[in-house]
Structure formats: C-alpha cells, structure tokens
C-alpha cells in the first residue's frame, strides 16, 4: 500500500526521508551493531546523537546564550504542572490569556498551585464570531499585568482544536512586561521565526512538528532556573535537568534521536525561514479554496487563522461522513475535526509537503462539485 496524506493533529506526519533513515538505522546505527533504542543514554554513541540534536535545535531556534534547552518528558499537559512548580517561588499568582481548549486546561491546572488571573480570553462570542475562534484583544495586557506581582504571563501560541494562532501580539509587548512570558508552542514551534530572547519559557510536546511523542522541548531563561517550589520533583526541576544536561534521569532516547533527524532535515531544507514560507504557501492555498467556496467555511477570522491547523465545516453537515469516507479512499486521512467542535480539520505541519495540500484542495473541489 502506498503512503497516505496524513493530516493528523498529533501524533502527526514525519518527513518520509526521516522515516527511511530511521528504518535503515534500526538494527545497526553507523556500524555499531545495535539500534539507538538499545543504547545507554550515557554511552559515547548516544552522547554524540544527543549533543548534535541539541545543537541543531539551538541553531534552528537561534537560542541565545541567556537560555537553556532542556529535553524533558510529560508533554505540554505535564508542563501545565511543571511550569508553575518551577516558577512560583515567591509569587502567589500568574496571568493567563485563554484562546481555546489547551490554554484553558493550562489555566485550570495552575489553579492547584496559585491564583490564575485570566486577563484576556475568547470564551464568549464576539460580534459575529463564535467563542474560541478568535484572538482576544491584548492591547491592555501591560497595564493589567505590571505592578500586580505576577509570576509570569502564559499563553498558547497556536490552538490546535480551534485553529487560532497569535501573530506576534504578545511577543511584541513582552519587553514592556514586568514578568516573563511563558508560551506553549507545541503545535507551531519551528514553523515561524521568533525572538527567543523575549520569552522566559517556551515549551512544546514533540509529536506535532518535531517528532514522535515522548519528548518535550523546553527553552528556559537561565535567570529563572532557581524559582522552583520545594514540592517540585527533582526530575522535573528545570535547574536540576539543566545541571545534568537533560540526563538526570533516562530521557526518551529514541524520540530524541528521531527529533534530531527531523532537525537535520529541516536545516537541509533551509531552516525555519523555509518552514515559514512553506506554511504561508500551504495555508494560503487551503484557506483560499475554503473562502472561494460557498460549500466550505472557516470559522476563524483571517488575521487569527492558524497556519498549522485549518478547521472548516461543510454547508451540509449530513455530508460529513461521506466527505471523510471519500477522502480516505483518495488517500487523505485524519481530517475529522476535534469532537468538541466537529467539522473538519487539516493539520499541515512542516512535514506535510505542498503536494499533500494540493491533493486535499483538488479533492475538496471535486467533492463540492459532485454533491452540491
């Protein structure tokens, strides 16, 4: 069977060349006679893999010397507890911007440790816009945060379920805040350029735009490494993980190895600048197709649309099952929208080539012509 176009929101598609390389090295990594899965995380062979992976990630993200890169476990959901346990010493509250299911989950988890102050959210409809389909107004965040003793300001840069993405709004005002910015970038990390120096913490689960599930990438400003609460487990304490080079406990070795292959691939393509140009082209083509049709509709306003996760609905919802059935027959899979919002969703991360988006667009146009 030939490979399908996989539009899964995560775990997501990987570059085919990465899968081929991993397959070639499965039983014998570089003539060592064993798989990476079987290596000790402290062996010279794995140390070489790890150091290159970390170095390539720093290069791709242009991480300054003021920040550490950590390879951790627990995913973004785990970070909902790990971040406050690491940053709350001396503080009793933090600020939050809620734009959908994932940022709201973060806010709820934080409530176990301190007071969560939601300063902007899209939980209610705004004019003709439905709840959770737009970026809320952040223009007054500075005056609402400063002087209030906030440990940090947290937001989710891209909401995979609602397809809502920030366009640099919070990064632009970060230098005016008297607290660090913490960003969940699980689903759009490495898809657009950004200034890491403006963030206190950037974190993301790997399974959307980096590699297989199992490893969580964390970029943390070094001056924040000693703010952990006493209850923070040692294995999840940023300072401890940094001190031991992400080897305090056994890391998810194979997931890190695959991430390293993805980083090599991305660097060979042209890095994050290439990824951003590709994302704009792919998302532009798909949104243009949706907007030009009376049959499909995207609920998110144009300025707030995600370039990674594209939600859309059909004019006749009774055709949803038929759409998914025919799409699968055409080799287009994982297009069903999240159960909380329904409709369809196409996740078009870095590993999804333009050819895959073109195949989806051609199918959508043919399906509309056939049933409309």
N, C-alpha and C positions, 0 to 999 in steps of 0.2 A: 504493500500500500504506500502511495506517495504521501509526503508530509502535507498536513493541512495548514491553513492560515489560522493561527491561534490568537484570538482576541481576548483571552482571559485577563481579568484584572489582577490576578495573582493567586498562586504562583503563575508566572507569566512565561511567554516565549523567550527562548535564549537564541543568540546568533547561531545559525547552523554550523558555522566553522568552529565555534567553541565546542559544540556537541561532538563534532567529528574529532577534534583534537583530544577531548577527554576520552572518547572511545578508543583512540589509538594508544593512549597512555594508561588505559585502565589496568592492564595486567603488568605493565612494565614501564615505569617512569624513567625515561632517559637512561635505559640500560642498567638500572639498579635492581631489576628483577622483582619488584614489588609495586603495588598500587599506592597512590597517595593516601588512600583510605587506611592503609596498613602502617603508615609511617608514624613514628613517635613525633609528637609535636615539638620535641626538643632536639630532634636529630638534625645534623647539618643539612640534609636534603630538604627537610621541611622548613628549616630556618631560611634557606635560600628562597623558597617559594613565598614564604610569608613576608620577608623583607621587601621583595620585589613588588608584591601585591600592595603593600602599604605605600611604598614609594610611588608606584604608578597612580594610586588613588590621590595622593597628595599633589602629584603633578596635574592630574585632571581637574581637581577642585581648586588648584592654586592655593593650597593651605599655607598660611603664613606661619612663621616660627613661634608666634604667640599662641598657637593652638596645638593640641594633641589629637591624634587619630587613634581611636580605640576600636577593637573588634570584640563585640560582646554578643550575648545571647538574650533571648526573650522577645525579640521583635518589638515593633512600635508599641504594642499593647503592654508589654513588660516595661517599656520605658515610661509609661504613664505613672508607674510607681517608682522606678529607678531615678528619674529626673528629680522629683520633689525630695526624695531621700538624700540626694546629693547636693541640693541647692538651698535647702530651707534653714540651715543652721543660722540662728539669729533673726529669723523672719517668721511672721505669722500669717502671711497672705501672699498671693501672686495674682497677676492679671491674665485674663484669657479673652481671646477672640474666637467665637464659635461660628463655624461656617458649614457644619454638617455633622454626620454621624461620628466621625473619628475625633474631631476636636471636642465634641460634646462628651464622648467617652473619656477623653483625657481629663476634662474638667471634673467629671463625676469622680474619677479615681483620685484626683488631687484632694477632694473633699475629705478623704480619710486622714489626711496629714495636716491640713491647714485650711484657711478660708479661701475659697476660689471666688475671685471678683470678675464676673463676666462684664466686660466694658463695651463689647460690640458683638452683635450676633444677628443671624438671619432666620431666627426661629419663627418669625411671623411674616405673613405676606407683605410685600412692599409694592404698592400700586398694583400693577397687573402681574407682578412676579410672585410665584408661589414661594412658600417658605423653603429655605435651604437650597435655593437656586441662584443666589447672587452673593457677591462680596459686600458685606455691610460697610457703612461709612466709617472710616478710620481717621478722619481728619482731626478729631478732638482727643485722640488717644494720649498724646503727650501731656496735655493739661490734666487728664484724668489719672494718669499713672504717676507723674512726677510729684514728689513730696508725700506720697502715701505709704512709703515703706514696703514696696513690692519686691519680692524676691526675684521675680522675672516676669516677662510678658511672653505668653505662649500662644502660638497659632499653628494651624496645619496649612502648609503652603498649597496643597492640592488635595481636594476631597475626591476620592475615587468613586464614591457612590453617586454623589450629586453632580460630579463633573465641573466643580467650581475651583478656579485657581487664581491665586493672587498674581498680580503683575508688577511686583516690586514695591507695593504700597508701604509695607511695614519695614522693609529693608531701607527705604528712603528716609524714614523718620527715626530709625534706630539710634543714630548718633545724637538725637535730641532727648532720648530717654535716660532716666537716672537708674535704670536697671537693665540687665542683659536681656536679649531676645533669645527665646528658645523656639526652634522651628522643627516640626515634623515634616520631613521631606521624603517620606518613604516612597511615594509614587511618582515624584518628578525630579529626584536627585540625578545629576549628570545629564539632564535634558536641556538645561539653560545655564548661561553664565550668571554668576553672582559673586558678591564680595564677602568672602567668609569672615573677614575681619569685623564685619558689622554684627556678627552673631556671637552669643555666648555659647550656645549649644545648637548643633544641627544633628539630627538623628534620623535613621531610616532603616526599616527592615529591607533585606536584600531582594526579596522574592518578586519584586515588580520590575525594577530597572537595573539590577546589578547581577543577580544570580539566583541560585536555588534558596529556598527557605532554610533558616538555621543560623545565619549570622546577621547581626545588627551593627551597622556602621555608625560611629559616634565621633563627631568633631567637637571638642570642648576647649574653651579658652583656659589657658593654664592657670590664670589667677582665680578660677572658680573651682579648682581641684580640692580645696580644703574646706568646703562648706557642707560636708555630709553630716546628716543626723547620726547620733550614736546607734540607732536601730538599723542603719543601713548594712545589709550583709556584705562581708568583705569582698565576695566575688562580684558584687555589683557596685562597689565603691570606685568612682572614677579615679581617685588618686592611687588606689591600690592597683587597679588594672593598668594605669599608665606606668607606675613604678616597675611593674613586672612585664612591660612590653606586650600586654594583652595575653600573657601566658601564665597568669596567676593560677588559673585552673585550665583544664584541657579545652581549647577553643574548638569550634566546629570546623575542623581542619579541611574536610573536603569541600564544604561550602565556600570557604575562603579561597581554596585553590581554584574553583570554578569562577569565583568573582575576579580572581587575578587574570584568568584567561579572557574574561569579558573586558577588563581594563586594557589589556594588550590589544584586543580587537578595536576598542573604541579609540585608543591612541593612534592606531594604524589608519583609521578612517578620517582622522583629523580632530579628534578630541571633542570637548563639549561644544565648541563653536559649530562643528559639523552636526552634532546631535541637535542643536537648537535650530539650525537651518532646516534639517530634515523634519523635525517636529512641526515647524511652521508650515512646511510644504504639505505634509501628510494631513495635519489637522485642517489646514485651509481647504484642501480638496474635499474632505469629508463634510465639513460644515457648509461649504458652497453647495454641495449636492443636496444637503438637507434643506437649506434656505431657499433653493431654487424650486423646491417641490411643494406641492400642496398636500402631498401624501405623508411626508415625514416632517417632524417638528422637533427642535431642540428647546428645552425649557429654560436654558441659561442665556442671559443677555450676552451679546458679543464681547464686551470688554472683560467679562468674568469667565469666559469659557476655557476649560482645561484643554491643553494640547496633548494630554496623555490619556484621558478617559472621556469619551464622547458619548453622552446619553442622547437617545432620541426615541420618539414614540411614533406609532403608526396612526393614521387618521381613524382607522377602524381597528380597535383593539382585539376584535374577534379573529383577526388575521395573524395575531402574534405567533401562535403555534405553527401555522403554516409557513410563516416567514422563517422561523428558526429551523423548521424541518427542511425546507428547500435550501436554506443557507448551508446547513450541514451536508446536504447532498452535493453541494457545489464546493465543498472543502473549506467552508467558513464556519468556524466553531467558537463556542463560548461567547455568544452575542447576547444572551439573555441578561436583562437588567437585574440589578440587585432586588431581592424580594421586597425590600422596604419601599421601593419606588416604582418597580415594574418597568415596562417598556423594554428597550434595548440599550446596550452599552458596548461600544467598541473601544477596547484599550489598545493604544497604539504606541507602546513604549519604544525605546531606542532599537530594540531587536526586531521590531516589525518593519520590514522594508516597504518602500513606496509601492512596490508591486502588489503587496498584500492589500493595501488601502485601495489601490486601483481595482483590484478584483472585487472588493466589497462594494465599491461605488457602482461598478458595472452590474453586479447582482441586484443592488437596490433599485437601480433604474429599470432593469428588466422586470423585476417583481412588481414594481408600481405599474408599469405598462400592462402587465398581464392581468392584474386583479382590480385595478382602479376603474 
